[in-house]
Amino acid sequence: MSSVSLLILCDGRFPSGGHAHSGGAEAAIAAGRVRDTASLEEFCRGRLTTTGLVAAALAAAAATGYDPLPLDDAADARTPSPALRQVARKLGRQLMRAVRTVWPGPELDQLAAARPAGAHHPIVLGLAARTAGLSPQDTARAAVYDSVSAPVSAAVRLLGLDPFQATAVTARLTGAMEDVAAEAARHAARLPVEGVDALPAASAPLLDITAEQHATWPVRLFAS
């Protein structure tokens, strides 16, 4: 059952609102840093090992049963861009709506009541995965897949890339995704002893800067 739940949670058709977000790819494409599949792969690899690792560790931590409220505060502290904090909470709110229908549970209800404006997306993802019976490492896998699939999907639409070649980018990154998921799960496993200081705080300043710029664009295809 857990394997099937993981597939459902990672399915691009899952109604969580993620299709409206590019993971920073729209701004990177506009700046000319992502132009083709090679530069898209480089962008995704950088995102995966920075913000992707942080999101995966937060999600894995929530899946262990650790109190989600200090985890949500830790997510705030690890998201310096106000625009990205707003996006993370909006995505969390949308995901919460979907998962409370698919996998209802008291932990999700309690978090929704404590964070009516939305908890950070990785925290909601972690609780959803826990409710669905997934392990922390499988939860981390879902998070790292999301960190790569969003920009890849956006690049197909924005650059008109061959969907087969774009999917090949995701496939080439599977080894890196497994490595980052395993690292994220190791961080989460240290929570009982070290608290939230066990979680990584890897940064991607260029993503923060371009997110703030992107938020001011009068016309854009993606919300982030």
Buried (B, 14 or more C-beta within 10 A) or exposed (E): EEEEBBEBBBEEEBBBBBBBBBBBBBBBBBEEBBEEBEBBBEBBBBBBBBBBBBBBBBBBBBBBEBEBBEBBEBBEEBBBBEBBBBBBBBBBBBBBBBBBEBBEBEBBEEBBEEBEEBBBBBBBBBBBBBBBBBBBBBBBBBBBBBBBBBBBBBBBBBBEBEEEEBBBBBEEBEEBBBBBBBBBBBBBBBBEEEEBEBBBEEBBEBBBEBBBEBBEEEEBEBBB
